[in-house]
Structure formats: structure tokens, C-alpha cells
Amino acid sequence: MSVDTTAAPPASDLGTLIRGRRNARRPKMTQAQLAAIVGYSTSWVCRVETGEIIPAWEILARIAAALDIPPDDLITASHPPGRDPAWDPRSPRSSSGTAATVATGNHAIQEDTVRRRRLLTGAAGFGAAVITGAPATAANRPPADVGTWLETGLFHPPATGPVPLSQLDQALHRARADFRHTRYHTLGAQLPLLLAAADATRDHLTGHAKEYASALAAYAYSLAGELASKQHSETVWVAADRALAAARASGQPAPLGEATRILSVAMRRAGRHHQAADLLTRTSRQLADDPTKQEQAVRAAMLLTCSYTVAHYGDRTAALHMVDEAQDIGRRIHYGSDLEQVTIQATPEQCESFRLSVFNKLNTPDDGVTVVSRISPKAFPTAERRARYYTDTARMWHQLGNDTKTFAALRAVEHEAPEEARRPSVKALTADLLYSSTNLPGLKDFAARTRVGN
């Protein structure tokens, strides 16, 4: 059966649906508000509502989530079954409103229908999780335990289909924000669905889109590895391995460097300090000649991680040299939202914090006192980094035998990030104080709040 390619599609149906649901919102949503949500101009929204533009699939998914429209209804309105695939909303329109011509016929229409169903299967549930920050259905809610969430995400992922790349990027952005603000339980609850969607999306795509999806998947698995490391969970090995596989598929050095850094942390925790340092050194050298900002930021993060690693086997000179080198890179980089995927940033404060970590591991806490005097905790950009700094400060005072200042630093950890205060390494410091002969006011209550002994 032939399809008439000369008649314009009834895009006004789509515009009417969007305009009607926007006006029905209480309070009413303006065109400017909808434009801000989907990332376009007010005039662009106006042209969509008047039928001049049919948005791409991923933008339709954003509109559906913003207006609480079932994605299938919205996409069907823009592309009814049987319509010429030349009007497929996945095909970008020019400013004149003309879509690119593609193959026609029954086979093309059937193939398009299958692809649309696959997209909607993933987008319907995943979109709700992205917008609300919570699992879409009760069936998707994992048990309330970070370790179990990690195991679910890595070994028993929920069933989901591919989603638009913009939606996957948005979910990853939310997950990073949860990590930076130490909302580890919230992050853990989202990880199974995020990881499953990342895998389904990159398996569904080809070419450059697949490479980009692989990079997002690599960052998602690296984030899972960060969380596993904080919990001292052995799942860090699995997360790091999958991050590396996805990073290699992306062909991009930055996600590869971040995945390598996570693997090195797992190796260090297993006592393989020299192997971890060698891995970091080899990979960072591959980035040394790449002048791009992202690659240099990842290289600086690897140097800081390596500095702490070599301190484990007592190489003070190499450790401090790596901190200095990372600090030099950091001076040339402006850390903005474009580098948010890099967990460790070589700002002056973070470099000094790693210098403190090195002195603690070298058992030279007196050197650390000077470092602490140079650091302003308020300068750390995130709660996670401030909590890390206060944890290292507590370790330093503990080595120096000052229980009062150790406890003060531990309370600062709790103040900045309550979930950090329940990490295994912080609980170990608390237990040392609790079971010593020192009777610190408030310590028992602090131990109970942070679940020491549980």
C-alpha cells in the first residue's frame, strides 16, 4: 500500500492536546514554564501548540512527564498509526517545518511501531522516576538497605526498555546530585532502575548515539562503584568492571579514566596497593597529552587517588608530588557544571584535603595539623567532600591522641552529612572512642544515632 507523502500531518491534534493539558493544570502552567522544563523557548512551545513543529521523541517524553500525559497518548497524537514515517517525530524538523524524507511502506510503518513501543515501555515508568525522584511503582521499590540496592541493581536489575538519551542524562544528573549531597539511601533506591535503563538504552542504539549512551552507562556504573566503596561492599568490583566495559565501548577517555579510578579503589581496599597505583599511573599517562578540560579534570582526580594509594606503602615523595601535580592541573581548570561527573575535583581545598589523607596514612599527623590550619571547610563544594574532610580531620586528631577534637570532628561529619556518619570507617573511629577510657559528654548518644555496635 502506498502512502501519500504530500499531505501535511494533522499536527494540530498534538498541539491541542498539549495546550489543553497545560491550561488544565492547577495552577495553570504557562508556555514559558513549560518551555523552561523542556529546555526550549516560549516561541518554540507556541509553534508546537499551533502545529508548526512536531518535537523529537525525547522532547515529547519530557512534555509528557511535565504535563502528566501518558507518553503513548502524546506520541500517538503526533504520529498516529499508519501515518507516513516521513512525519516521524524522531526526525528533526528544519526551521521551515519540513521533515526529512525517509523510506515508506508497510514494513517501515511496522518497524516504526515496534520501535515506538520499545521506547514507551521504558519511558513510561522511567520518566516518573526521573521527574519525582522516586520509583514509579511499588514493584520497583527495592528494600531499604543500600547494600541490597546495590546487589539488586548489579545482579537482579528491574525489567525496563530503552529511554531517550536526554531522559537518561537527566536521571544521571539527579543521581550525581544525590551522591554529592550524601543522600545515599535515595541514590541506592534509584540505582537499579538507572543502571537497567542505561544498559537497555545503549543496547538499543547504534553509531554515535550508542557511544554516548555507553559513556552515560559508564558514569552510572562508576557512581554505583563510588557508593559501594563507601559501604565497603564487595560489589565495587562488579560495578567497576561494568563501568570499564561501558567506557571502552564509548571510545571516550574521560569515562574510561573515571572507571579506572573506581577499579583502583577496589584494588586498594583489597590490599593490592602497588597494582592499583600502576593502573592509575598508566591510565593517567594516556590522558597527559590530551588538552581538553574534561580529560585533564579526570587525570587530576586519578592523581589525587593515586597519591593516597602510594601512601599506603610509604612512598611519601611520590604521594606529595602527585598532589602537587593535581593542584597544578586544578589551577588551570574552572570547575563548572560541565565537570560534575568528576567526583574528585582538584580545587585548592580538595588537594589540601588529600594531602591530609596522605599524612594520616604515612602516620605523620603532626604534618596534617599545618594542613588543617590552611583549609576552610566552607570552601568545599559539596556535603560529601566536607564530610570526607572532617573524617580525615578526626583520623588526624585520633592519631595524636586528642579525643575531644576527634569527637568534635565526628560531630561535624554528622552535621554535614548524617549518612556519612554511619559509614563503616567513621563508625570504627566512634567505636574506638566509645570503648576507650575517655568519658566524652554526648558520645554515647552519638554512637546510638550512628548505629555503632549495630
CORGIJO-V958978 format. One record per pair of residues at least 4 apart in sequence whose C-alpha atoms are under 6 Angstrom apart, sorted by the first residue. I is the first residue (numbers start at 1). J is the second residue. If there is no record, write none. Layout:
I;J + I;J
This chain:
11;51 + 11;78 + 12;16 + 12;51 + 13;77 + 14;77 + 14;78 + 15;19 + 15;48 + 15;49 + 15;50 + 15;51 + 16;20 + 22;29 + 23;28 + 25;29 + 31;42 + 32;42 + 35;39 + 35;40 + 35;41 + 35;42 + 47;52 + 47;53 + 48;52 + 48;53 + 53;97 + 54;89 + 55;59 + 55;89 + 56;89 + 56;90 + 57;89 + 57;90 + 58;164 + 64;68 + 64;69 + 64;71 + 72;76 + 75;79 + 76;80 + 86;101 + 86;102 + 93;97 + 93;98 + 93;99 + 94;98 + 104;108 + 118;161 + 119;162 + 119;163 + 120;124 + 121;161 + 122;126 + 122;160 + 122;161 + 122;162 + 122;163 + 123;127 + 123;163 + 125;136 + 128;132 + 128;136 + 129;133 + 129;134 + 129;135 + 129;136 + 130;171 + 135;140 + 135;141 + 146;185 + 146;188 + 149;188 + 151;155 + 152;156 + 152;157 + 153;157 + 153;192 + 157;192 + 157;196 + 161;200 + 162;197 + 162;200 + 162;201 + 163;201 + 175;187 + 178;182 + 178;183 + 178;187 + 179;183 + 180;382 + 180;384 + 181;383 + 181;384 + 182;384 + 184;188 + 191;195 + 197;201 + 198;217 + 202;210 + 202;213 + 202;214 + 205;210 + 206;210 + 211;250 + 214;246 + 214;250 + 215;247 + 215;250 + 218;243 + 218;246 + 218;247 + 221;239 + 221;243 + 222;243 + 222;259 + 225;236 + 225;239 + 225;240 + 228;233 + 228;236 + 229;236 + 236;240 + 240;259 + 240;262 + 240;263 + 243;247 + 243;259 + 244;259 + 247;255 + 247;256 + 254;295 + 261;302 + 264;276 + 267;272 + 267;276 + 268;272 + 268;273 + 268;276 + 277;306 + 280;284 + 284;299 + 300;326 + 301;344 + 302;306 + 303;322 + 303;326 + 304;323 + 307;319 + 307;322 + 308;358 + 310;315 + 310;319 + 311;315 + 311;319 + 311;358 + 327;346 + 330;346 + 330;347 + 346;350 + 346;351 + 353;389 + 356;368 + 359;364 + 359;365 + 359;368 + 360;364 + 360;365 + 360;396 + 365;396 + 380;386 + 383;416 + 387;413 + 390;409 + 390;413 + 394;398 + 394;406 + 394;409 + 397;402 + 397;406 + 398;402 + 398;406 + 413;417 + 413;421 + 414;418 + 414;421 + 421;426 + 422;427 + 422;450 + 427;452 + 447;451 + 447;452
